[in-house]
């Protein structure tokens, strides 16, 4: 299976200015994702999709391909990720490079490891699923069998659709939410279904204590701390 790794890294950033090239723990944020993507055995090629020449230069210095620049209309604050992935696939296929699956790697997840990528790709290949995403387990108090949503009339209804909440924590079925560091989907799901999820989705569970998605300065500080702890624990 040929798998393309796509790292989207635009120049703008609403929360933390120029965060993709800002130094985190002694190296640019973008380098963490570049390094693990290149180290993953399951990715056949890794490209960075950016609209920014400085980011493109940094990506190349990290050893990652930047075969095109993303057009400005795909680099706005409100631009969804899927059109960015489709643009990358379309550009590479126009050059004759076709892949069986696409792996999306957001650079805001500096703690991901190469084995996380490989495990998700392996699960996709072995399961026959349309897509695999990294997930975190939902704490019991937020399980949909205990969580209520409010309708227009102000009435509460269980998110699960059940009439009564599950009485005991031990009886709650496992629930998960997207962790965000790895998405891998089959090429036809991305291109033909216009989706990174498809109809048959599987999850690869990660440890919440070793996961961070940098969206704010608080996230940045937590990432600094976790990276320092990881370095301190290396023999």
N, C-alpha and C positions, 0 to 999 in steps of 0.2 A: 504493500500500500504506500503510495506516494502522498506525503502529507506536507502541505504548505503552512509554515508558521507566519502569521501576520501580526506585527506589532504596530498599532496605531499610535502615533505620537505627534500631535499637532503643536503648532507654536504657541497658540493662545491657551490660557488657563484662567478660569474665573476665580478659584479659591486661592491658589498658590502660584504667583506669576512665574512663568518659565520653569515650571516644576520638573519637566522631563529632563532638563539639563542641569538642574540645581544639584549641588553636592549633598548626598545623604550618606553618612557614615564613611566619608572619605572618597566616594566616587559618584558620578552622575546617576540619578535615578534610572535613566534609560539603560545604563550598563547592566544593572541587575537582571533585567528581563532579557537583554541581548545575550549575556553570558549563559544563562540557564537554557535559553532556546538553542544556542549553538551546541551546548553540551548534551542536549536531549538526543538520544539515539534514534528516536522515531520520526524526527522532522527531516524531510528531504531537502528543504530549502527554507530560509528565514529571510523575510523582507520587512523593512520599516516603511510604513505609509505616513508621510509627513508633507506638510505644505511649506516647511521652514528649512532654508538652506543650512542654517547653523546646526539644527537637529540632524539633518541629513549627513553633514560632515562628521558629527559626533558618532552617528550610527555606523558610518563606514570605518571610523577609527576603532570601533568595537568589533569590527569584522563582519557586520551585517550588510546585506545588499540593500541599496536604495535605487531600484531600477527606474523609478518614476517619481515625480512630485505630485502630490494630491492637489486637485484644483481648489481654489479658495471657497467655492460653494459647498465643499465637503469638509470644511475645517471651521465651521461656525460652532458657537456654544451649543446651539440646539440641534446640530447634526447627529442623527442616530448612527450607531456603529455599523449596522448592516450595510448601508450604501457604501461605506468606506471599505468594507471587506469585499463587496461585489466589485468595486472599482479596481481593487488590487488583483482579484481573480481575472477580471476582464483584460486588464493590461498585460498580465503574464500569458494568458491564453492567446492573445493577439501576437505574442512573440513566440508562440509554439510550445510554451511550457504549461502542461496540464497536470492536475493533481486529482487524487481520489478523495481527499478530505482536506478541510481547512481548519487550522488551529488558531484561534484568536487569543492573543496574549496581551492583556492590558499592562502598560508599564507602571501603573500605580500599585502593583502588587510585588514589592521587592523581596518578599520572603518565600515565594514559590521556589521549588527545587526541580531539577531536571527529571527526577523520578516521578514527580506529580504529572508532568506532561506525558511521559511515557506510559504511566498507568492509565491515564485517560484514553490515549490512543489505543493501547492494548485492549481496553474494555470495549471501545467502539468496534474494533476488528473482531473480537471474539464473541460479542453479544449479538451482532447484527442490528444494533440500535441505529437510529437516524443520527443521534448526537449524544454526547456525554458532556456534562458540566461538573465542575468542582462545586461541592456543597458543604454547608455546615449544618449540624443538627440543631433543630429548634428546641429551646428549653421547654420543659413541660408546661409552664404557665403561659406560653405563647402557642401551644399546640392548637391547631384549628378545631379540635374537639373540645377545647376549653375557651377559645376566643369567640367573643360575640361581635357582630357587626350591627350597625344601626340602620334601619330602613328609613324611608322618607317620613314615616309617621312617628318616628322616635322609638319604635319597638326593636328589641334586641333579638337577634337570631344567631345561632351558632354558625361559624364560618364553614363548618363541615357539612352543614345541611341537616344534621341530626336533630331530632326533637329534644333530646335530653343530653346533657354533658356526660362524658365517660366518667363513672364514679370514682375510679381509683387511678392514681398516676401510673401504676404498674400495667394497667390495661390500655394505656394510650399507644396508638400505633406510631412508629417513628415518623417524624416530620422534618423536612429539610428546607433550607433556603439557599439561593445561589450565593456562592462564595466569591465568584468573579475572577479568579486568577487563571482559569483554564476553561475554554470552550472549544470543543472539537466536533465538527459536523461533516457529514459526507458532502461531497461537492454538489451533487444534484439536489440535495436538500437546500443548500445555500442558494444555488443559482436558479433552480426551477421552482422551489417552494418559497424562495425569498425568506428563509428562516435559518437561525442558528440552533433551532431546537427540534424541528420536525415533529412527527407524531409519536415516535417511540424514543423517549428521552430516558437516559440513565444518569445517575449521579455517582461521583467519586468523592467520598467523605474525607475532609481534612480536619485537623485539630484547630479549634477556634483560638487556642492560645498561641498558635503560630501562624496566624493569618491577620493581615492588615490591608485595607484598601485606602490609599492616601487620597483624601478629598478635602482635608482641612489641616490647619496647623497642629491641632491635637493629634490627628492621625500621623502626621509627620514625626512628632515627638515620640509617639508610641513606637513607630518603626525604628527610630534611632535607638530607643532602649532595647527593643527585641534584637536588633542587629548586634548591638554591643554585647548582649547576653550570649548570642550565638557564637560570636568570636571568642568570648571568654571561656566557653565550654568546649572549644576545639582542643583536643589533646596536643 
